[in-house]
Every structure is written in C-alpha cells, then in structure tokens.
Amino acid sequence: MVKHSEEFKQEAVRIALTSGLSRERIASDLGVGKSTLNKWVSYYRPSDLVAAPQADLARENERLRLENRVLREEREILKKATQFFASQRP
C-alpha cells in the first residue's frame, strides 16, 4: 500500500473539484482508486482548497471594477473637454 503525502491528496482533490474531468479519469491518471479519491474529496472539501483561487478571483474582480470606474470617469471628463473646446472654435 502506497502512502501519499498530504500535498498529493490536496492536489488530487483540487483537480477533482476544478478540472471538469470525471473522478474515474482523475483517479486512473493519478494511480489511485476511485473510492480513495472520493474519500479524499469528502475529507478535504471543507478546507479552503478551492476557496483560495476563488478569493484571488474576487480580488481581481474588485480591482478590475475599480479600474473600470476610473476609466469611465476619465472618458466622461474627456468628452466634456472635447465639447467645451469644440464650442470655443470660431
């Protein structure tokens, strides 16, 4: 019986939860039984294995929203400046 490291198990669970591949395929690719993989998933799922990438996505999303708002404000200022200078022409 092969003893797998905690990192191996956690990575297997992350792959199982995020890859979209079937558990049978993942278990086969990793050289473990499907029931073993299912046990690991049920054991490690409550942890933040998947939450960490989600937190990164949430931070990136918030950063992009802020950038988008700044760009919109800049665009509005440029529109007003263009209108102002266009009305100043003889």
C-alpha positions as CSV (number, residue, x, y, z in Angstrom):
1,M,0.0,0.0,0.0
2,V,1.4,3.4,-1.1
3,K,1.2,6.2,1.4
4,H,0.5,9.5,-0.3
5,S,1.6,12.9,1.0
6,E,-0.9,15.4,2.2
7,E,0.1,17.7,-0.7
8,F,-0.6,14.9,-3.2
9,K,-4.0,14.3,-1.7
10,Q,-4.9,18.0,-1.6
11,E,-3.8,18.5,-5.2
12,A,-5.8,15.4,-6.3
13,V,-8.9,17.0,-4.6
14,R,-8.3,20.3,-6.2
15,I,-8.1,18.6,-9.6
16,A,-11.2,16.6,-8.9
17,L,-13.2,19.7,-7.9
18,T,-11.9,22.1,-10.6
19,S,-10.8,20.2,-13.7
20,G,-14.2,19.1,-15.0
21,L,-12.8,15.6,-15.6
22,S,-14.6,12.5,-14.3
23,R,-13.5,11.2,-11.0
24,E,-12.8,7.8,-12.7
25,R,-10.4,9.5,-15.1
26,I,-8.6,11.5,-12.4
27,A,-8.2,8.5,-10.2
28,S,-6.9,6.4,-13.0
29,D,-4.4,9.2,-14.1
30,L,-3.2,9.5,-10.5
31,G,-2.9,5.8,-9.9
32,V,-5.4,5.7,-7.1
33,G,-8.8,4.0,-6.7
34,K,-12.0,6.0,-7.3
35,S,-13.2,5.3,-3.8
36,T,-9.9,6.6,-2.4
37,L,-10.2,9.8,-4.4
38,N,-13.8,10.2,-3.2
39,K,-12.7,9.7,0.4
40,W,-10.1,12.4,-0.1
41,V,-12.6,14.8,-1.7
42,S,-15.1,14.3,1.2
43,Y,-12.2,14.8,3.8
44,Y,-10.6,17.8,2.2
45,R,-13.6,19.6,0.6
46,P,-14.5,21.6,3.7
47,S,-11.0,23.1,3.6
48,D,-10.0,26.1,1.5
49,L,-8.5,24.2,-1.4
50,V,-11.0,25.7,-3.8
51,A,-11.7,28.9,-1.8
52,A,-8.2,30.2,-2.3
53,P,-8.5,30.6,-6.1
54,Q,-12.0,32.0,-5.6
55,A,-10.6,34.6,-3.2
56,D,-8.0,35.5,-5.8
57,L,-10.7,35.9,-8.5
58,A,-12.8,38.1,-6.1
59,R,-9.8,40.4,-5.5
60,E,-9.0,40.6,-9.2
61,N,-12.7,41.3,-10.0
62,E,-12.8,44.1,-7.4
63,R,-9.5,45.6,-8.9
64,L,-11.0,45.5,-12.4
65,R,-14.2,47.1,-11.3
66,L,-12.3,50.0,-9.7
67,E,-10.1,50.3,-12.8
68,N,-13.3,50.3,-15.0
69,R,-14.9,53.0,-12.9
70,V,-11.8,55.2,-13.1
71,L,-11.6,54.8,-16.9
72,R,-15.3,55.7,-17.2
73,E,-14.8,58.9,-15.2
74,E,-11.7,59.8,-17.3
75,R,-13.7,59.2,-20.5
76,E,-16.5,61.5,-19.3
77,I,-14.0,64.2,-18.5
78,L,-12.5,63.9,-21.9
79,K,-15.9,64.1,-23.5
80,K,-16.8,67.3,-21.6
81,A,-13.4,68.8,-22.5
82,T,-13.9,67.9,-26.2
83,Q,-17.4,69.6,-26.2
84,F,-16.0,72.6,-24.4
85,F,-13.2,73.2,-26.8
86,A,-15.4,72.4,-29.8
87,S,-17.8,75.2,-28.7
88,Q,-14.8,77.6,-28.4
89,R,-13.9,77.4,-32.0
90,P,-14.8,80.4,-34.2
